[in-house]
Structures are given as C-alpha cells and as structure tokens.
Amino acid sequence: MNIIDTLRFFRLKLKLTQKEMMPDYTDPSTYSKIESERRSLKVSELEEILSHISVNAEEFFNFATFDKEQQDFRKYFYYCANHLENKSTKQKLLNYYFSLKSKQDKTLRELSNYIAIKNFFHDHWPEIDEISSEEITNTLEELLNKSFYLQYDYVITSNLIRFFNAKEADLLVAKMFPIKYEEQRDFTTKKFAHNILINLITLRLYAKDYNGAEKFIKLAKKQDKQNENYNFKLNLQYLTNLLNYLLDGEPVYMERVYDFIHLLENAGDINHANNVKKEVKMLTHERDSEKILNNYTIGLLKES
C-alpha cells in the first residue's frame, strides 16, 4: 500500500470518518481531497494525522510501501532461497537478475540486489554467473572510498566479505564500525552490519586465525548497545564458546555449543541447527580425538 492507501486502511479499521482524521482544519474537505488524491499530503500534515489518531509512525510505515520493486525483490529472493525448484518464482527473480545484468550503471540498491543474487544462487542455478574478480575489486574500492555507509553498503559487504583478504577486511571494518548514528539506524541496517562481523569471525575460525577471530569477537561485543538483535548475540556467544573450545579444549565450552544447537532445534530452526552441527564437526575434527568426539557428540556430530 502507498501512503494514501495506508491512511485509508487505518481510518477504516479505526472506524473514523474522513472529517475525524483532520478535525482542526478549517476546510472539512481537506482530508477528503487528500484521500482521493486531489490534493497532495504534506509531511507536517501526515505527522498531525498520525498523532491525532494515535498511530505510531513506525507501525504506519510498516504497512506503507515506498518501493514496491524492492519489496517484490526481497519476497522473490527469500521464497526462492527456500524453494529452489519453484519455476514460476524463479523465473521472476531471473528476469530481474537479467535486467540488472544488462545495466552498466547500477544504483547502490541495484548493485546490492545483483550481488546478493549472484552470491546465493550461483551455486544452485546455472543461469546465475559467479561474482567476478573485477566486480569484487571495484566494489571494494568503492566501499573503501566512502565515509558514511547505508543499509545497502552493509548488505553488499555481508555478501562479499568472504572474497576479501584479511588486510582488505580489516581496512573496511575499521571504517564501517562502530556504526555511525547507530541509535537512529533501523533494525535491518544493523542486522546486516552485525552479519558482517559474524561472517568474519566464522571465516577466521576456518582459517585457524584464532587471534583474528578473537579480535572481531571483541569488536562484535561492543555492538548492539540497545540489545535489539538477540539472534546476533546468540550467534556471537556460540562462536565465542567454539573459539574457547578450540583454544583450551575445555568440555564446558562444547557443552555450551550444544546448548545453542538445542536452542535452535527447540525454536524450530532446523536448517540453522544442522549447519551449526556441520560447522562444529569440521572445525573441531583435527583437535578432537575419537574419544572426545564420542563423549560430547550427544548424537549431533555423528551425522555425515
């Protein structure tokens, strides 16, 4: 719904007349003209209306759609990610991908969507090209030249961080964190920013760069001061326990890792739980003897 449709939606749900939406205005037909789109709506008027009918601005804009194209992209992307063989939705996403591929000068949003499609679907669909080294180099250069980062910058970095070497990643993270004006940023922007750090910690663990992993864990623990992103905090604690186990071998840390896996399973996030099991098995394989594996698998790490 656009803004006018959303105003109409709330008016009808609250059982208000058009006149009751703007009762203090001299001309009682003002709101009627706005809703029928015979008159433009000013930002100050929208603020007054929402205040008068006691609708929170954040709730209002969760119903209102400014960018249907982006909304459709995210809908198709996430649906296809969970239904790779659905032909009709796949074709819609492919059509969008090919339209982006043919554009030489992409907006930041278009570049973000283009890289996200390539990053995820290249391994699943033959129609999707892999991210080229030129795209990686050019995008990194653009990111490093910025002094302020938007949501799409964080999305791009979250998708590309695995392609950057340690020095490049360190340089970029030093510019992106701490998040400027964090308290004013929306949850989605901060979520993708936090994903960058989770991805980096995981990459450092796979590279056996435990000092690097510890460095990013310390940085990550300074984020989310408002305690909004519990998924981020839980994943961060899991990686901290995994690192401590890899460093010290103390069983208590592995027990906490299993607590995290059980939490995911109990919450119904089976795919994430299975991915964590595989990750733990891979990262602890060389450290653990067969005896330790048998003692602490609790039926989790024995799966092939």
C-alpha positions as CSV (number, residue, x, y, z in Angstrom):
1,M,0.0,0.0,0.0
2,N,1.1,3.5,-0.7
3,I,0.8,6.3,2.0
4,I,-2.7,7.3,1.0
5,D,-3.9,3.7,0.9
6,T,-2.4,3.1,4.3
7,L,-4.2,6.2,5.7
8,R,-7.4,4.9,4.3
9,F,-6.7,1.4,5.8
10,F,-6.2,2.8,9.3
11,R,-9.2,5.1,9.0
12,L,-11.5,2.3,8.2
13,K,-10.0,-0.1,10.8
14,L,-10.4,2.6,13.4
15,K,-13.9,3.4,12.1
16,L,-13.3,7.1,11.7
17,T,-14.9,9.5,9.2
18,Q,-12.8,11.5,6.9
19,K,-13.6,14.6,8.8
20,E,-12.3,13.0,12.1
21,M,-8.9,12.4,10.5
22,M,-8.2,16.2,10.5
23,P,-10.9,17.8,12.7
24,D,-8.9,21.0,13.4
25,Y,-8.7,22.1,9.8
26,T,-11.0,25.0,8.7
27,D,-11.9,23.3,5.5
28,P,-13.6,20.0,6.4
29,S,-13.0,18.6,2.9
30,T,-9.2,18.8,3.2
31,Y,-8.7,15.2,4.2
32,S,-11.2,14.0,1.6
33,K,-9.2,15.7,-1.1
34,I,-6.0,14.1,0.2
35,E,-7.5,10.6,0.3
36,S,-9.0,11.0,-3.2
37,E,-5.6,12.3,-4.3
38,R,-7.0,15.6,-5.5
39,R,-4.6,17.3,-3.1
40,S,-1.0,16.4,-2.1
41,L,-0.2,15.4,1.5
42,K,2.4,17.4,3.4
43,V,4.8,15.7,5.8
44,S,3.7,18.0,8.6
45,E,0.0,17.0,7.9
46,L,0.9,13.3,8.0
47,E,2.6,13.9,11.4
48,E,-0.5,15.7,12.6
49,I,-2.9,13.0,11.4
50,L,-0.9,10.1,13.0
51,S,-0.6,12.0,16.2
52,H,-4.3,12.7,16.3
53,I,-5.4,9.1,15.6
54,S,-2.7,7.7,17.9
55,V,-1.0,5.6,15.2
56,N,2.8,5.1,15.8
57,A,4.8,6.3,12.8
58,E,6.9,3.1,12.8
59,E,3.8,0.9,12.7
60,F,2.3,3.1,10.0
61,F,5.3,2.8,7.7
62,N,5.4,-1.0,8.2
63,F,2.1,-1.0,6.3
64,A,3.1,1.6,3.8
65,T,5.2,0.7,0.8
66,F,7.6,3.3,-0.7
67,D,9.4,0.9,-3.0
68,K,7.3,-2.0,-4.4
69,E,10.1,-3.1,-6.7
70,Q,12.4,-3.7,-3.7
71,Q,9.6,-5.3,-1.7
72,D,9.0,-7.7,-4.6
73,F,12.7,-8.5,-4.9
74,R,13.0,-9.5,-1.2
75,K,9.8,-11.5,-1.4
76,Y,11.1,-13.4,-4.5
77,F,14.6,-13.8,-3.1
78,Y,13.7,-15.3,0.2
79,Y,11.0,-17.5,-1.3
80,C,13.4,-18.9,-3.9
81,A,16.1,-19.4,-1.3
82,N,13.7,-21.8,0.4
83,H,12.1,-23.2,-2.7
84,L,14.8,-23.5,-5.3
85,E,12.8,-25.6,-7.7
86,N,9.7,-23.4,-7.8
87,K,9.8,-22.5,-11.5
88,S,7.4,-19.5,-11.6
89,T,9.0,-17.5,-8.8
90,K,12.5,-18.5,-10.0
91,Q,11.6,-17.0,-13.4
92,K,10.5,-13.7,-11.8
93,L,13.8,-13.5,-10.0
94,L,15.8,-14.5,-13.0
95,N,14.0,-11.8,-15.1
96,Y,15.0,-9.2,-12.5
97,Y,18.6,-10.5,-12.4
98,F,19.0,-10.3,-16.2
99,S,17.6,-6.7,-16.2
100,L,20.3,-5.8,-13.6
101,K,23.0,-7.6,-15.5
102,S,22.3,-5.6,-18.7
103,K,22.6,-2.3,-16.8
104,Q,26.1,-0.8,-16.9
105,D,25.5,1.9,-14.3
106,K,23.6,0.4,-11.3
107,T,22.3,2.3,-8.4
108,L,23.6,1.2,-4.9
109,R,20.4,-0.7,-4.4
110,E,20.6,-2.5,-7.7
111,L,24.2,-3.4,-7.1
112,S,23.3,-4.8,-3.7
113,N,20.5,-6.9,-5.1
114,Y,22.6,-8.1,-8.1
115,I,25.5,-9.2,-5.8
116,A,23.0,-10.9,-3.4
117,I,21.5,-12.9,-6.2
118,K,24.9,-14.0,-7.5
119,N,26.3,-14.8,-4.1
120,F,23.4,-17.1,-3.1
121,F,22.1,-18.6,-6.3
122,H,25.2,-19.2,-8.4
123,D,25.7,-22.5,-6.6
124,H,22.1,-23.5,-7.3
125,W,21.1,-22.2,-10.6
126,P,23.2,-22.5,-13.8
127,E,21.7,-19.3,-15.2
128,I,23.4,-17.2,-12.5
129,D,27.1,-16.2,-13.1
130,E,29.6,-16.2,-10.2
131,I,30.8,-13.0,-8.8
132,S,33.8,-11.9,-10.9
133,S,37.1,-10.8,-9.5
134,E,36.6,-7.4,-11.3
135,E,33.3,-6.9,-9.5
136,I,34.9,-7.7,-6.2
137,T,37.8,-5.3,-6.7
138,N,35.7,-2.5,-8.0
139,T,33.1,-2.8,-5.2
140,L,35.7,-3.0,-2.5
141,E,37.3,0.2,-3.9
142,E,34.0,2.0,-3.8
143,L,33.3,0.9,-0.3
144,L,36.7,1.9,1.0
145,N,36.2,5.4,-0.5
146,K,33.1,6.1,1.5
147,S,32.9,7.9,4.8
148,F,29.3,7.0,5.6
149,Y,27.6,3.7,5.0
150,L,23.9,3.0,4.1
151,Q,21.9,-0.2,4.5
152,Y,22.8,-1.4,1.0
153,D,26.5,-0.9,1.7
154,Y,26.2,-3.3,4.7
155,V,24.3,-5.8,2.6
156,I,26.9,-5.7,-0.1
157,T,29.7,-6.2,2.4
158,S,27.9,-9.0,4.1
159,N,27.7,-10.8,0.8
160,L,31.3,-10.1,-0.3
161,I,33.3,-10.3,2.9
162,R,34.4,-13.8,2.2
163,F,36.1,-12.7,-1.0
164,F,38.3,-10.1,0.7
165,N,41.7,-10.9,2.1
166,A,42.4,-10.3,5.8
167,K,44.0,-6.9,5.2
168,E,41.1,-5.7,3.0
169,A,38.6,-6.9,5.5
170,D,40.4,-5.2,8.4
171,L,40.5,-1.9,6.5
172,L,36.8,-2.0,5.6
173,V,35.7,-3.0,9.1
174,A,37.7,-0.2,10.6
175,K,35.7,2.3,8.5
176,M,32.3,0.7,9.0
177,F,32.4,0.2,12.7
178,P,31.3,1.5,15.1
179,I,28.1,2.2,13.1
180,K,27.7,5.9,12.8
181,Y,24.4,7.2,14.3
182,E,23.6,3.7,15.4
183,E,20.6,4.8,17.6
184,Q,18.9,6.3,14.5
185,R,19.5,3.2,12.3
186,D,16.7,0.8,11.5
187,F,16.9,-2.8,12.7
188,T,17.5,-4.2,9.2
189,T,20.6,-2.0,8.6
190,K,22.1,-3.0,11.9
191,K,21.2,-6.7,11.3
192,F,23.3,-6.7,8.1
193,A,26.1,-4.8,9.8
194,H,26.2,-7.4,12.5
195,N,26.1,-10.2,10.0
196,I,29.4,-8.9,8.6
197,L,31.1,-9.5,12.0
198,I,29.6,-12.9,12.4
199,N,30.8,-13.9,8.9
200,L,34.2,-12.5,9.6
201,I,34.6,-14.4,12.9
202,T,33.5,-17.6,11.2
203,L,35.9,-17.1,8.3
204,R,38.8,-16.5,10.8
205,L,37.9,-19.8,12.6
206,Y,38.0,-21.7,9.3
207,A,41.4,-20.1,8.5
208,K,42.6,-21.1,12.1
209,D,43.4,-17.4,12.6
210,Y,42.3,-17.5,16.2
211,N,43.8,-14.2,17.1
212,G,41.8,-12.6,14.3
213,A,38.6,-14.3,15.4
214,E,39.2,-13.1,19.0
215,K,39.8,-9.5,17.7
216,F,36.4,-9.5,15.8
217,I,34.6,-11.1,18.7
218,K,35.8,-8.2,20.9
219,L,34.6,-5.7,18.3
220,A,31.2,-7.5,17.9
221,K,30.6,-7.4,21.7
222,K,30.7,-3.7,21.6
223,Q,27.9,-3.6,19.0
224,D,24.1,-3.6,19.6
225,K,24.2,-1.5,22.7
226,Q,20.4,-1.3,22.7
227,N,20.2,-5.1,22.9
228,E,17.8,-5.4,20.0
229,N,19.3,-8.2,18.0
230,Y,19.2,-11.4,20.1
231,N,19.9,-13.6,17.1
232,F,23.2,-11.7,16.7
233,K,24.0,-12.0,20.4
234,L,23.3,-15.8,20.4
235,N,25.4,-16.5,17.4
236,L,28.2,-14.4,18.8
237,Q,28.1,-16.3,22.1
238,Y,28.1,-19.6,20.2
239,L,31.2,-18.5,18.2
240,T,32.9,-17.3,21.4
241,N,32.3,-20.7,23.0
242,L,33.6,-22.5,19.9
243,L,36.7,-20.4,19.8
244,N,37.4,-21.0,23.5
245,Y,37.0,-24.8,22.9
246,L,39.4,-24.7,20.0
247,L,41.9,-22.8,22.2
248,D,41.5,-24.6,25.5
249,G,39.7,-27.9,24.8
250,E,37.6,-27.4,28.0
251,P,34.4,-29.6,27.7
252,V,32.3,-26.9,29.3
253,Y,32.7,-24.8,26.1
254,M,31.5,-27.6,23.9
255,E,28.5,-28.2,26.2
256,R,27.5,-24.6,25.7
257,V,27.8,-25.0,21.9
258,Y,25.4,-27.9,22.2
259,D,23.1,-25.8,24.3
260,F,23.0,-23.4,21.4
261,I,22.2,-26.2,18.9
262,H,19.4,-27.5,21.1
263,L,18.0,-23.9,21.4
264,L,17.9,-23.7,17.6
265,E,16.2,-27.1,17.3
266,N,13.6,-26.3,20.0
267,A,12.9,-23.0,18.2
268,G,12.2,-24.9,15.0
269,D,15.3,-23.5,13.2
270,I,16.4,-26.9,12.0
271,N,18.4,-25.7,9.0
272,H,20.5,-23.4,11.1
273,A,20.9,-26.2,13.7
274,N,22.1,-28.6,11.0
275,N,24.5,-26.1,9.6
276,V,26.0,-25.5,13.1
277,K,26.5,-29.2,13.6
278,K,28.4,-29.5,10.3
279,E,30.4,-26.4,11.2
280,V,31.3,-27.7,14.6
281,K,32.3,-31.1,13.2
282,M,34.5,-29.5,10.6
283,L,36.2,-27.0,12.9
284,T,36.8,-29.5,15.8
285,H,37.8,-32.5,13.7
286,E,41.5,-32.1,13.9
287,R,41.5,-31.0,17.6
288,D,39.4,-33.8,19.0
289,S,40.4,-37.4,19.5
290,E,37.7,-40.1,18.7
291,K,37.2,-40.5,22.5
292,I,36.3,-36.8,22.9
293,L,34.0,-36.8,19.9
294,N,32.1,-39.8,21.3
295,N,31.8,-38.3,24.7
296,Y,30.5,-34.9,23.6
297,T,28.5,-35.6,20.4
298,I,25.2,-36.2,22.1
299,G,24.1,-37.7,18.8
300,L,24.9,-34.4,16.9
301,L,28.3,-34.8,15.3
302,K,28.0,-38.3,14.2
303,E,25.9,-37.4,11.2
304,S,27.6,-37.5,7.9
